[in-house]
Amino acid sequence: MAKSGSPSKVAAGSTERSANTRRLLVDAAIETLKDHGFSGASARAICERAGLNQGLVFYHFGSVANLLLAALDAVSDDRMLRFSAAVENVSSPSELMDVAAKIFREDLDTGHVTVLVEMIAGASSSPGLGAEVATRIGPWFTFTKDAIDKTFGASPFASILPSSDVAFTIVALFLGLEMLTHLDGDRERVLSLFGHAQQLVTLLGAFSAFAPPKETS
């Protein structure tokens, strides 16, 4: 028996093995969603990829749905870290559009789009899953709103269009474009839209330069 106040080597080792098993299952779930979609992401398929026993899915996560949500969490956390770093030094609407295009292309290249799209598709046939997926999309509204406030806050258009509404529209647009690209595989057509958006941002910037200054009391 371990002394009081001393960590048990057996417990510590067990915890480390447990965390490693969870990571293997989550990683396998991500890749299975990419390759076989929600309908093909069964406990058997995931565990065959991970080289583990199917019972471990239910031991560690309680259900396949919970494991798939953990996979979505892992993807979302990774994206949020990378994208937060990408917009950290952005100071203009034009730079923000460049980052948005880069983010979208990275999503397509990494397959992260597929994970989200498949989870949204699966939510339509799995009771309760839709609310869980929607909860995980929520932080992206806040992230987008903060980026808009940072780059458009001084613009005269900021008082016309509430940033929360704009953020909702942008996230919805991103999801729609990602789903369309996932379906038809036409990346270039969607990516060209960012070029048009960049032109629009430049035009809005030109209008802002000629807008009368705000009156101060």
Disulfide bonds with the S-S distance in Angstrom:
none
